[in-house]
Amino acid sequence: MEYLVLGFFTGLSLILAIGAQNIFVIEQGLKKQYVFLVCIICSISDFLLIFLGLFLFHYFNQYFSSTVELAFNILLIIFLTHFIYSKINERIEKIDFNKKIEIISIKNIILKTLGFTYLNPHVYSDTVFFLGNFSKNFLIYEKVKFGIGASIASFLFFFSIGYMSSYLSKYVQHQNTWSIINKFIIIYMSLIIFFVFEETIKLI
């Protein structure tokens, strides 16, 4: 259960940051166009990328020497430090949601959703590298629970912002809302970096 909860909050802390994909999902919710399709594509994509990272690092972890593991831990600390620093300095610009309903084909909506998902470099650094690297020393069943927890966070998040977009759009541009979210992300990721640092010290 603890790995499920850990995966849930870790995944949630990564996905909470506003980005082009999240804005796109909210816009489709506001337009009431293909909401389920957009949400399910985003959710399944996250599920696949999460487990890609987990098993990629599980496979390569079999060939890691202590030196390689130390190098990956240092990279993870650098990544987390940069991630936290970016959250501290983040400024949310005013977002203008286009509520005008435009006719769009199902093919176009699928391509746009896949584009916002797989052409986003952050999805690979945050989802594949971070989650895979962070869980590299977990046992296989612990990785699965961790991945399921992170995937549940993605499913709940995307379907929430998709179907509650009319309500949530009022708060997305509110500075206080993102200040609270960023504080949660900064505190949680600071705890993660402390854990990784402890593990790194043991390797030296």
C-alpha positions in Angstrom: 0.0 0.0 0.0 2.8 2.4 0.8 4.3 2.1 -2.7 0.8 2.7 -4.2 0.4 5.9 -2.2 4.0 6.9 -2.9 3.4 6.4 -6.6 0.1 8.3 -6.5 1.5 11.5 -4.8 4.8 11.4 -6.8 2.8 11.1 -10.1 0.4 13.8 -9.0 3.2 16.2 -8.0 4.6 15.9 -11.6 1.4 16.2 -13.5 -0.1 19.1 -11.5 2.2 21.6 -13.1 0.2 23.4 -15.8 1.4 22.8 -19.3 0.2 22.8 -22.9 -1.3 19.3 -22.5 -3.3 20.2 -19.4 -4.6 23.5 -21.0 -5.6 21.5 -24.1 -7.6 19.0 -22.0 -9.4 21.9 -20.2 -10.2 23.6 -23.5 -11.7 20.4 -24.9 -13.8 20.1 -21.7 -15.0 23.7 -22.0 -15.9 23.0 -25.7 -17.5 19.6 -24.7 -15.8 18.0 -27.6 -14.4 14.4 -27.5 -13.7 14.9 -23.7 -13.7 11.1 -22.9 -11.5 10.4 -25.9 -8.9 13.1 -25.0 -8.8 12.1 -21.4 -8.5 8.4 -22.1 -5.7 8.9 -24.6 -3.8 11.1 -22.1 -4.3 8.7 -19.3 -3.3 5.5 -21.2 -0.3 7.4 -22.6 0.8 8.3 -19.1 0.3 4.6 -18.0 2.5 3.4 -20.9 5.2 6.0 -20.3 5.3 5.4 -16.6 5.7 1.6 -17.0 8.2 2.2 -19.8 10.4 4.1 -17.4 9.9 1.6 -14.5 10.8 -1.5 -16.6 13.5 0.3 -18.6 15.4 1.1 -15.5 14.6 -2.3 -14.0 16.2 -4.0 -17.0 19.3 -1.8 -17.1 19.6 -1.9 -13.3 20.7 -5.5 -13.6 23.8 -4.2 -15.4 24.4 -1.2 -13.1 27.6 -1.0 -11.2 27.8 1.1 -8.0 29.5 3.8 -10.1 26.8 3.9 -12.7 24.1 3.9 -10.0 25.9 6.8 -8.2 26.0 8.7 -11.5 22.3 8.2 -12.1 21.5 9.3 -8.5 23.6 12.5 -9.0 21.7 13.1 -12.3 18.4 12.6 -10.4 19.5 15.1 -7.7 20.4 17.6 -10.4 17.0 17.1 -12.1 15.1 17.5 -8.9 17.1 20.6 -7.9 16.3 22.2 -11.3 12.6 21.1 -11.0 12.3 22.6 -7.5 14.1 25.8 -8.6 11.8 26.2 -11.6 8.8 25.9 -9.4 10.1 28.5 -7.0 10.6 30.9 -9.9 7.5 30.0 -11.8 5.1 32.7 -12.9 1.7 31.8 -14.3 0.8 34.0 -17.2 -2.8 34.8 -18.0 -4.4 32.0 -20.0 -7.0 32.9 -22.5 -9.3 29.9 -23.0 -10.9 29.9 -26.4 -14.4 28.9 -25.8 -15.4 29.3 -29.4 -16.6 25.9 -30.6 -14.8 24.9 -33.8 -15.8 21.8 -35.8 -12.9 19.3 -35.6 -12.8 15.8 -36.8 -12.1 12.8 -34.6 -8.9 12.1 -36.6 -7.6 15.7 -35.8 -8.4 15.5 -32.2 -6.6 12.2 -31.8 -3.5 13.6 -33.6 -3.6 16.8 -31.5 -3.9 14.8 -28.3 -1.0 12.5 -29.2 1.0 15.5 -30.3 0.5 17.3 -27.0 1.5 14.1 -25.2 4.4 12.6 -27.1 6.0 15.7 -28.6 6.4 17.2 -25.1 10.0 16.7 -24.0 9.0 17.1 -20.3 6.9 13.9 -20.5 10.1 11.9 -21.0 12.2 13.7 -18.5 9.5 13.8 -15.8 7.7 10.5 -16.4 10.2 8.1 -17.9 13.5 9.3 -16.5 12.4 10.6 -13.1 9.9 7.8 -12.1 12.1 5.1 -13.6 15.3 6.4 -12.0 13.6 7.1 -8.6 12.2 3.5 -8.4 15.2 1.7 -9.9 16.0 -0.1 -6.6 12.5 -1.1 -5.8 11.6 -4.8 -6.0 9.5 -5.7 -9.1 6.2 -5.9 -7.1 7.0 -2.6 -5.5 7.6 -1.0 -8.9 4.3 -2.3 -10.1 2.4 -0.8 -7.1 4.4 2.4 -7.5 3.4 2.5 -11.2 -0.2 1.8 -10.6 -0.3 4.5 -8.0 1.2 7.0 -10.4 -1.2 5.9 -13.2 -4.2 6.3 -10.9 -3.1 9.9 -10.3 -3.0 10.5 -14.0 -6.4 9.0 -14.7 -8.0 11.0 -11.9 -6.3 14.2 -12.9 -7.1 14.1 -16.6 -10.7 13.1 -16.2 -11.1 15.6 -13.4 -9.8 18.6 -15.5 -11.7 17.3 -18.5 -15.1 16.9 -17.0 -14.8 19.7 -14.4 -13.2 22.2 -16.8 -16.0 24.7 -16.5 -15.5 24.8 -12.7 -11.7 24.6 -12.7 -11.1 27.2 -15.5 -12.2 29.9 -13.0 -9.2 29.0 -10.8 -6.6 28.1 -13.3 -5.6 31.7 -13.9 -5.8 32.6 -10.2 -2.3 33.3 -8.8 -3.2 32.0 -5.3 -4.3 28.6 -6.7 -0.9 28.0 -8.4 0.9 29.4 -5.4 -0.7 26.6 -3.2 -0.1 23.9 -5.8 3.6 25.0 -6.3 4.2 24.9 -2.5 2.9 21.4 -2.3 5.1 20.4 -5.3 8.2 22.1 -3.8 7.7 20.5 -0.3 7.0 17.0 -1.7 9.9 17.1 -4.1 12.2 18.4 -1.4 11.4 15.3 0.6 12.1 13.1 -2.4 15.5 14.8 -3.0 16.4 14.3 0.7 15.6 10.6 0.3 17.7 10.3 -2.9 20.6 12.2 -1.3 20.6 9.7 1.6 20.7 6.8 -0.8 23.5 8.5 -2.7 25.6 9.0 0.4 25.5 5.2 1.0 27.0 4.6 -2.4 30.0 6.9 -1.8 
